[in-house]
Amino acid sequence: MRVPSVVRMLTGITISQIYVPDQDAALDFYVGNLGFAVHSDMQFGPMRWLTVVPPGQPDRQVLLEKPGPPSMSEETAAEVRQAISKGVAGGHLFLACVDAYRTHADLKAAGVEITEEPVDQPYGIDFGLRDPFGNHLRIAQLMQA
């Protein structure tokens, strides 16, 4: 299979997106509990463009997008909000850490909803949690290659 030349020019993923029904509550969680930093917070036409970045990774933004116009109708946005709350909206983030057990303990002490305790995996140690809206997150202490 021949790879098109434009594909060879791609250098990485810069922004990932998850839906959050309340952007201020999302800031509290992602900045306050997970230690992310605000990258952009501005009015972008009819929507608030809110991105956060993990510590030390300013090129890996996560767009915390409120479901609604202009990208979807209010009726569809209500369905998306309901799907998020059930944990079936497809929003997932995979994060890395230095010490999975300590990170787990700190998040648990902060009242974060832990969905899976730390587990030794072939690639390292990881555990699962949910943000306040139902999006799934996995945090892993990855083995060195």
Backbone as a printed PyTorch tensor [residue, N CA C, xyz], in Angstrom:
tensor([[[  0.8430,  -1.1890,   0.0000],
         [  0.0000,   0.0000,   0.0000],
         [  0.8800,   1.2410,   0.0000]],

        [[  0.5850,   2.1470,  -0.8660],
         [  1.3550,   3.3870,  -0.9780],
         [  0.7600,   4.4300,  -0.0300]],

        [[  1.5950,   5.0720,   0.7800],
         [  1.1520,   6.1080,   1.7010],
         [  1.1530,   7.4430,   0.9620]],

        [[  0.0130,   8.1520,   0.9420],
         [ -0.0140,   9.4580,   0.2700],
         [  1.0000,  10.4110,   0.8850]],

        [[  1.5450,  11.3020,   0.0750],
         [  2.5880,  12.2030,   0.5600],
         [  2.0990,  13.1000,   1.6850]],

        [[  0.8190,  13.4940,   1.6890],
         [  0.3180,  14.3460,   2.7540],
         [  0.3910,  13.6400,   4.1070]],

        [[  0.1790,  12.3310,   4.1350],
         [  0.2330,  11.5830,   5.3900],
         [  1.6480,  11.6070,   5.9600]],

        [[  2.6350,  11.5280,   5.1070],
         [  4.0240,  11.5530,   5.5760],
         [  4.3900,  12.9020,   6.1730]],

        [[  3.6050,  13.9320,   5.8810],
         [  3.8890,  15.2620,   6.4010],
         [  3.2730,  15.4840,   7.7850]],

        [[  2.3430,  14.6360,   8.1990],
         [  1.7160,  14.8050,   9.5070],
         [  2.7400,  14.5470,  10.6030]],

        [[  2.6840,  15.3390,  11.6620],
         [  3.6890,  15.2190,  12.7110],
         [  3.1340,  14.8490,  14.0750]],

        [[  1.8080,  14.8380,  14.2460],
         [  1.2750,  14.4490,  15.5460],
         [ -0.1330,  14.9450,  15.7550]],

        [[ -0.6910,  14.5500,  16.8760],
         [ -2.0100,  15.0140,  17.2910],
         [ -1.7890,  16.1560,  18.2730]],

        [[ -2.4080,  17.3030,  18.0070],
         [ -2.2040,  18.4570,  18.8720],
         [ -3.3800,  18.7050,  19.8140]],

        [[ -4.6110,  18.4180,  19.3570],
         [ -5.7890,  18.6530,  20.1840],
         [ -6.6980,  17.4240,  20.1220]],

        [[ -7.0570,  16.9200,  21.2890],
         [ -8.0960,  15.8990,  21.4150],
         [ -9.2980,  16.5990,  22.0350]],

        [[-10.4760,  15.9990,  21.9050],
         [-11.6870,  16.6510,  22.3790],
         [-12.5340,  15.6770,  23.1830]],

        [[-13.1190,  16.1750,  24.2640],
         [-14.1440,  15.4350,  24.9920],
         [-15.2890,  16.3990,  25.2760]],

        [[-16.5030,  15.8430,  25.3820],
         [-17.6600,  16.6630,  25.7110],
         [-17.8060,  16.7770,  27.2190]],

        [[-18.0890,  17.9860,  27.6630],
         [-18.3740,  18.2610,  29.0700],
         [-19.5760,  19.2000,  29.1290]],

        [[-20.6060,  18.8550,  29.8820],
         [-21.7910,  19.7120,  29.9400],
         [-21.5560,  21.0330,  30.6650]],

        [[-20.5520,  21.0910,  31.5330],
         [-20.2790,  22.2940,  32.3210],
         [-18.7770,  22.5740,  32.2580]],

        [[-18.4080,  23.5880,  31.4940],
         [-16.9840,  23.8620,  31.3040],
         [-16.3050,  24.3730,  32.5750]],

        [[-17.0090,  25.1160,  33.4110],
         [-16.3960,  25.5850,  34.6560],
         [-16.1270,  24.4150,  35.6050]],

        [[-17.0730,  23.4810,  35.7000],
         [-16.8550,  22.2890,  36.5290],
         [-15.7340,  21.4390,  35.9380]],

        [[-15.6350,  21.4030,  34.6160],
         [-14.5470,  20.6610,  33.9710],
         [-13.1930,  21.2830,  34.3200]],

        [[-13.1240,  22.5970,  34.3390],
         [-11.8860,  23.2650,  34.7540],
         [-11.5160,  22.8810,  36.1760]],

        [[-12.4960,  22.8960,  37.0670],
         [-12.2320,  22.5110,  38.4570],
         [-11.6330,  21.1100,  38.5250]],

        [[-12.1860,  20.1780,  37.7530],
         [-11.7080,  18.8000,  37.7910],
         [-10.3460,  18.6550,  37.1250]],

        [[-10.2280,  19.0810,  35.8820],
         [ -8.9950,  18.8310,  35.1280],
         [ -7.8160,  19.6610,  35.6340]],

        [[ -8.0700,  20.8860,  36.0790],
         [ -6.9900,  21.7130,  36.6250],
         [ -6.8070,  21.4110,  38.1160]],

        [[ -7.8990,  21.4110,  38.8670],
         [ -7.8160,  21.2350,  40.3140],
         [ -7.4350,  19.8400,  40.7620]],

        [[ -7.9910,  18.8030,  40.1190],
         [ -7.7140,  17.4340,  40.5450],
         [ -6.5790,  16.7720,  39.7750]],

        [[ -6.5100,  17.0220,  38.4720],
         [ -5.5110,  16.3180,  37.6590],
         [ -4.2520,  17.1370,  37.3920]],

        [[ -4.2500,  18.4110,  37.7430],
         [ -3.0490,  19.2180,  37.5830],
         [ -2.8130,  19.7480,  36.1760]],

        [[ -3.8310,  19.6950,  35.3100],
         [ -3.7000,  20.2850,  33.9800],
         [ -3.6080,  21.8020,  34.1220]],

        [[ -3.1840,  22.4700,  33.0600],
         [ -3.1400,  23.9280,  33.0170],
         [ -4.0310,  24.4100,  31.8750]],

        [[ -4.6140,  25.5740,  32.0440],
         [ -5.4180,  26.1610,  30.9780],
         [ -4.4830,  26.6120,  29.8620]],

        [[ -4.7780,  26.1970,  28.6530],
         [ -4.0220,  26.6400,  27.4760],
         [ -4.7530,  27.7880,  26.7960]],

        [[ -6.0420,  27.5980,  26.4930],
         [ -6.8510,  28.6250,  25.8290],
         [ -8.2170,  28.6840,  26.4920]],

        [[ -8.7100,  29.8840,  26.6980],
         [-10.0570,  30.0760,  27.2140],
         [-10.5760,  31.3590,  26.5910]],

        [[-11.3440,  31.2110,  25.5100],
         [-11.8180,  32.3920,  24.7930],
         [-13.1630,  32.1060,  24.1320]],

        [[-13.8460,  33.1580,  23.8220],
         [-15.0820,  33.0550,  23.0630],
         [-14.6750,  32.9070,  21.6060]],

        [[-15.1440,  31.8520,  20.9650],
         [-14.7920,  31.5480,  19.5790],
         [-16.0970,  31.4870,  18.8070]],

        [[-16.5530,  32.6530,  18.3400],
         [-17.8740,  32.7100,  17.7310],
         [-18.9130,  32.4360,  18.7960]],

        [[-19.8560,  31.5240,  18.5160],
         [-20.9190,  31.2480,  19.4860],
         [-20.5290,  30.2520,  20.5840]],

        [[-19.2840,  29.7970,  20.5910],
         [-18.8920,  28.7980,  21.5880],
         [-17.6790,  29.2570,  22.3900]],

        [[-17.5380,  28.6830,  23.5610],
         [-16.3570,  28.9240,  24.3900],
         [-15.3120,  27.8870,  24.0010]],

        [[-14.1440,  28.3350,  23.5560],
         [-13.0260,  27.4650,  23.1940],
         [-12.1590,  27.3350,  24.4370]],

        [[-12.2200,  26.1620,  25.0620],
         [-11.5220,  25.9360,  26.3250],
         [-10.6380,  24.7090,  26.1850]],

        [[ -9.3280,  24.9190,  26.2110],
         [ -8.4060,  23.7890,  26.1430],
         [ -7.5030,  23.7880,  27.3730]],

        [[ -7.1590,  22.5770,  27.7930],
         [ -6.2310,  22.3800,  28.9050],
         [ -5.1040,  21.4680,  28.4260]],

        [[ -3.9810,  21.5290,  29.1320],
         [ -2.8340,  20.6980,  28.7750],
         [ -2.3170,  19.9810,  30.0170]],

        [[ -1.8350,  18.7290,  29.8370],
         [ -1.2450,  18.0290,  30.9740],
         [  0.0620,  18.7000,  31.3880]],

        [[  0.4670,  18.5140,  32.6320],
         [  1.7090,  19.1350,  33.1040],
         [  2.8900,  18.7950,  32.1950]],

        [[  3.6190,  19.8300,  31.7880],
         [  4.8280,  19.6360,  30.9970],
         [  4.6030,  19.2590,  29.5470]],

        [[  3.3660,  19.2970,  29.0670],
         [  3.0810,  18.9220,  27.6750],
         [  2.2190,  19.9790,  26.9910]],

        [[  2.7760,  21.1440,  26.7240],
         [  1.9790,  22.2300,  26.1500],
         [  1.4790,  21.9580,  24.7290]],

        [[  1.9970,  20.9400,  24.0700],
         [  1.5630,  20.6220,  22.7120],
         [  0.4650,  19.5620,  22.6700]],

        [[ -0.0320,  19.1260,  23.8100],
         [ -1.0690,  18.0740,  23.8840],
         [ -2.3340,  18.6510,  24.5230]],

        [[ -3.0880,  19.4030,  23.7690],
         [ -4.2780,  20.0520,  24.2980],
         [ -5.4890,  19.1160,  24.3070]],

        [[ -6.3500,  19.3290,  25.2880],
         [ -7.6370,  18.6580,  25.3390],
         [ -8.6990,  19.7540,  25.2940]],

        [[ -9.5470,  19.7020,  24.2760],
         [-10.6530,  20.6430,  24.1610],
         [-11.7980,  20.1420,  25.0300]],

        [[-12.2090,  20.9450,  25.9910],
         [-13.3340,  20.6340,  26.8600],
         [-14.5530,  21.3110,  26.2330]],

        [[-15.2490,  20.5800,  25.3830],
         [-16.3020,  21.1610,  24.5510],
         [-17.6860,  20.9080,  25.1210]],

        [[-18.4390,  21.9650,  25.2410],
         [-19.8210,  21.8590,  25.6910],
         [-20.6820,  21.4670,  24.4910]],

        [[-21.4500,  20.3660,  24.5940],
         [-22.3000,  19.9720,  23.4720],
         [-23.3480,  21.0390,  23.1840]],

        [[-23.4640,  21.4140,  21.9340],
         [-24.4650,  22.3990,  21.5420],
         [-24.0930,  23.0800,  20.2550]],

        [[-24.8800,  24.0800,  19.8830],
         [-24.6080,  24.8240,  18.6620],
         [-23.2220,  25.4810,  18.7460]],

        [[-22.4790,  25.6420,  17.6810],
         [-22.9000,  25.4520,  16.3000],
         [-22.6670,  24.0320,  15.7630]],

        [[-22.0050,  23.1720,  16.5310],
         [-21.6680,  21.8580,  15.9760],
         [-22.8480,  20.8820,  15.9760]],

        [[-23.8940,  21.1700,  16.7580],
         [-25.0600,  20.2730,  16.7960],
         [-26.2760,  21.0470,  17.2790]],

        [[-27.4470,  20.5110,  16.9870],
         [-28.6900,  21.1360,  17.4480],
         [-28.8200,  20.9570,  18.9610]],

        [[-29.6930,  21.7540,  19.5620],
         [-29.9210,  21.6350,  21.0010],
         [-30.5170,  20.2640,  21.3400]],

        [[-31.3400,  19.7220,  20.4560],
         [-31.9230,  18.3900,  20.6710],
         [-30.8270,  17.3210,  20.6970]],

        [[-29.9060,  17.3880,  19.7560],
         [-28.7920,  16.4330,  19.7290],
         [-27.8890,  16.6400,  20.9390]],

        [[-27.6710,  17.8900,  21.3110],
         [-26.8280,  18.1910,  22.4810],
         [-27.4090,  17.5540,  23.7370]],

        [[-28.7390,  17.5870,  23.8940],
         [-29.3810,  16.9540,  25.0530],
         [-29.1270,  15.4480,  25.0490]],

        [[-29.1700,  14.8250,  23.8810],
         [-28.8850,  13.3940,  23.7700],
         [-27.4180,  13.1040,  24.1180]],

        [[-26.5130,  13.9680,  23.6620],
         [-25.0810,  13.7860,  23.9590],
         [-24.8460,  13.9270,  25.4550]],

        [[-25.4460,  14.9310,  26.0890],
         [-25.2860,  15.1070,  27.5400],
         [-25.7770,  13.8780,  28.2940]],

        [[-26.8930,  13.3030,  27.8500],
         [-27.4200,  12.0950,  28.4950],
         [-26.4590,  10.9230,  28.3010]],

        [[-25.9040,  10.7720,  27.1010],
         [-24.9520,   9.6880,  26.8350],
         [-23.6860,   9.8480,  27.6730]],

        [[-23.2180,  11.0920,  27.8270],
         [-22.0240,  11.3440,  28.6580],
         [-22.2990,  10.8840,  30.0850]],

        [[-23.4400,  11.2660,  30.6330],
         [-23.7440,  10.9360,  32.0290],
         [-23.8340,   9.4380,  32.2610]],

        [[-24.1770,   8.6830,  31.2110],
         [-24.2370,   7.2240,  31.3160],
         [-22.8810,   6.5710,  31.0630]],

        [[-21.8960,   7.3780,  30.6580],
         [-20.5710,   6.8260,  30.3790],
         [-20.4760,   6.1170,  29.0440]],

        [[-21.3740,   6.4480,  28.1050],
         [-21.3680,   5.7690,  26.8080],
         [-21.1310,   6.7170,  25.6330]],

        [[-20.6480,   7.9120,  25.9130],
         [-20.4760,   8.9020,  24.8520],
         [-19.1720,   8.7170,  24.0790]],

        [[-18.3200,   7.8240,  24.5360],
         [-17.0860,   7.5790,  23.8010],
         [-15.9280,   8.4600,  24.2090]],

        [[-16.1120,   9.3620,  25.1620],
         [-15.0120,  10.2190,  25.6040],
         [-14.0330,   9.4340,  26.4550]],

        [[-12.8100,   9.3170,  25.9920],
         [-11.7600,   8.6200,  26.7390],
         [-10.4730,   9.4230,  26.6650]],

        [[ -9.7660,   9.4910,  27.7660],
         [ -8.4210,  10.0490,  27.7830],
         [ -7.5130,   9.0200,  28.4310]],

        [[ -6.3310,   8.8510,  27.8770],
         [ -5.3250,   7.9480,  28.4170],
         [ -4.1470,   8.8050,  28.8450]],

        [[ -3.8340,   8.7760,  30.1310],
         [ -2.8090,   9.6330,  30.7100],
         [ -1.6900,   8.7890,  31.3070]],

        [[ -0.5080,   9.3680,  31.3960],
         [  0.6380,   8.6780,  31.9850],
         [  1.0270,   9.3630,  33.2920]],

        [[  1.6240,   8.5850,  34.1870],
         [  2.1140,   9.1280,  35.4530],
         [  3.4150,   8.4200,  35.8280]],

        [[  4.0700,   8.9290,  36.8460],
         [  5.3270,   8.3490,  37.3210],
         [  5.0700,   7.2500,  38.3420]],

        [[  4.0700,   7.4330,  39.2100],
         [  3.7720,   6.4860,  40.2850],
         [  2.2630,   6.2520,  40.3340]],

        [[  1.8110,   5.1450,  39.7680],
         [  0.3760,   4.8740,  39.6710],
         [ -0.2760,   4.7300,  41.0460]],

        [[  0.3800,   4.0700,  41.9710],
         [ -0.2180,   3.8600,  43.2930],
         [ -0.3910,   5.1790,  44.0470]],

        [[  0.5940,   6.0340,  43.9800],
         [  0.4910,   7.3250,  44.6660],
         [ -0.5470,   8.2200,  43.9860]],

        [[ -0.5460,   8.2370,  42.6450],
         [ -1.5190,   9.0380,  41.9070],
         [ -2.9340,   8.5660,  42.2380]],

        [[ -3.1160,   7.2550,  42.2650],
         [ -4.4120,   6.6720,  42.6160],
         [ -4.8400,   7.1160,  44.0170]],

        [[ -3.9380,   7.0010,  44.9780],
         [ -4.2540,   7.3700,  46.3620],
         [ -4.5990,   8.8550,  46.4750]],

        [[ -3.8390,   9.7050,  45.7970],
         [ -4.1020,  11.1490,  45.8400],
         [ -5.4670,  11.4840,  45.2420]],

        [[ -5.7950,  10.8730,  44.1080],
         [ -7.0800,  11.1430,  43.4660],
         [ -8.2410,  10.6150,  44.3020]],

        [[ -8.0560,   9.4410,  44.8730],
         [ -9.0970,   8.8620,  45.7320],
         [ -9.3380,   9.7570,  46.9460]],

        [[ -8.2620,  10.2620,  47.5390],
         [ -8.3740,  11.1590,  48.6940],
         [ -9.0650,  12.4700,  48.3130]],

        [[ -8.9330,  12.8780,  47.0540],
         [ -9.5680,  14.1050,  46.5810],
         [-11.0300,  13.8850,  46.2060]],

        [[-11.5110,  12.6350,  46.3340],
         [-12.9060,  12.3450,  46.0530],
         [-13.2160,  12.0420,  44.5990]],

        [[-12.1810,  11.7780,  43.7960],
         [-12.3880,  11.4350,  42.3980],
         [-13.0090,  10.0430,  42.3100]],

        [[-13.9450,   9.8550,  41.3830],
         [-14.6070,   8.5600,  41.2040],
         [-13.6610,   7.5740,  40.5200]],

        [[-13.1350,   6.6380,  41.2890],
         [-12.2420,   5.6000,  40.7700],
         [-13.1160,   4.4320,  40.3110]],

        [[-12.9350,   3.9980,  39.0700],
         [-13.7510,   2.9020,  38.5350],
         [-12.9970,   1.5810,  38.4930]],

        [[-11.6870,   1.6540,  38.6100],
         [-10.8760,   0.4360,  38.6070],
         [ -9.5980,   0.6950,  39.3970]],

        [[ -9.3190,  -0.1690,  40.3530],
         [ -8.1190,  -0.0430,  41.1770],
         [ -6.8720,  -0.3170,  40.3300]],

        [[ -5.6870,   0.0850,  40.8050],
         [ -4.4650,  -0.1760,  40.0400],
         [ -4.2690,  -1.6700,  39.7890]],

        [[ -3.8700,  -1.9800,  38.5640],
         [ -3.6590,  -3.3550,  38.1350],
         [ -2.3120,  -3.4380,  37.4200]],

        [[ -1.5360,  -4.4810,  37.7560],
         [ -0.2980,  -4.7300,  37.0250],
         [ -0.6550,  -5.2890,  35.6580]],

        [[ -0.1750,  -4.6210,  34.6280],
         [ -0.4180,  -5.0230,  33.2470],
         [  0.9330,  -5.3190,  32.5880]],

        [[  0.9420,  -5.9740,  31.4480],
         [  2.2160,  -6.2290,  30.7610],
         [  2.9750,  -4.9450,  30.3920]],

        [[  2.2610,  -3.8340,  30.2480],
         [  2.8770,  -2.5610,  29.8600],
         [  3.1540,  -1.6410,  31.0400]],

        [[  2.7220,  -2.0180,  32.2470],
         [  2.9210,  -1.1860,  33.4290],
         [  1.7780,  -1.3700,  34.4080]],

        [[  1.4700,  -0.3240,  35.1560],
         [  0.4000,  -0.3490,  36.1490],
         [ -0.6170,   0.7100,  35.7400]],

        [[ -1.9020,   0.3510,  35.6830],
         [ -2.8850,   1.3680,  35.3530],
         [ -4.1600,   1.1980,  36.1600]],

        [[ -4.9760,   2.2590,  36.1440],
         [ -6.2650,   2.2470,  36.8260],
         [ -7.2220,   3.1570,  36.0740]],

        [[ -8.5170,   3.0130,  36.3930],
         [ -9.5280,   3.7780,  35.6880],
         [-10.2780,   4.7240,  36.6090]],

        [[-10.7900,   5.7920,  36.0360],
         [-11.6070,   6.7510,  36.7500],
         [-12.5540,   7.4210,  35.7760]],

        [[-13.4840,   8.1960,  36.3260],
         [-14.4090,   8.9720,  35.5100],
         [-14.3390,  10.4210,  35.9450]],

        [[-14.4960,  11.3170,  34.9650],
         [-14.6060,  12.7230,  35.3320],
         [-16.0180,  12.9610,  35.8710]],

        [[-16.3270,  14.1460,  36.3590],
         [-17.6480,  14.3790,  36.9570],
         [-18.8220,  14.2110,  35.9940]],

        [[-18.5400,  14.0750,  34.7140],
         [-19.6000,  14.0010,  33.7070],
         [-19.8160,  12.5930,  33.1810]],

        [[-18.8670,  11.6890,  33.4120],
         [-18.9880,  10.3240,  32.9350],
         [-17.9410,   9.9170,  31.9180]],

        [[-17.0850,  10.8520,  31.4890],
         [-16.0130,  10.4910,  30.5640],
         [-15.0210,   9.5660,  31.2640]],

        [[-14.5420,   8.5730,  30.5370],
         [-13.5980,   7.6000,  31.0860],
         [-12.1600,   8.0880,  30.9370]],

        [[-11.3750,   7.8810,  31.9790],
         [ -9.9500,   8.1910,  31.9400],
         [ -9.1930,   6.9760,  32.4480]],

        [[ -8.0280,   6.7310,  31.8740],
         [ -7.1200,   5.6940,  32.3610],
         [ -5.7950,   6.3670,  32.6220]],

        [[ -5.2110,   6.0400,  33.7490],
         [ -3.9030,   6.5780,  34.1040],
         [ -2.9550,   5.4110,  34.2580]],

        [[ -1.8020,   5.5020,  33.5930],
         [ -0.8500,   4.3810,  33.5960],
         [  0.5540,   4.8410,  33.9460]],

        [[  1.1920,   4.0240,  34.7350],
         [  2.6310,   4.1360,  34.9710],
         [  3.2390,   3.1340,  33.9970]],

        [[  3.7660,   3.6350,  32.9030],
         [  4.2440,   2.7760,  31.8330],
         [  5.6420,   2.2410,  32.1010]],

        [[  5.8700,   0.9910,  31.7160],
         [  7.2060,   0.4050,  31.8270],
         [  8.1420,   1.0610,  30.8310]],

        [[  9.3890,   1.1620,  31.2030],
         [ 10.3920,   1.6670,  30.2710],
         [ 10.7190,   0.5810,  29.2620]],

        [[ 10.8820,   0.9690,  28.0230],
         [ 11.2000,   0.0020,  26.9670],
         [ 12.6050,  -0.5290,  27.1260]]])
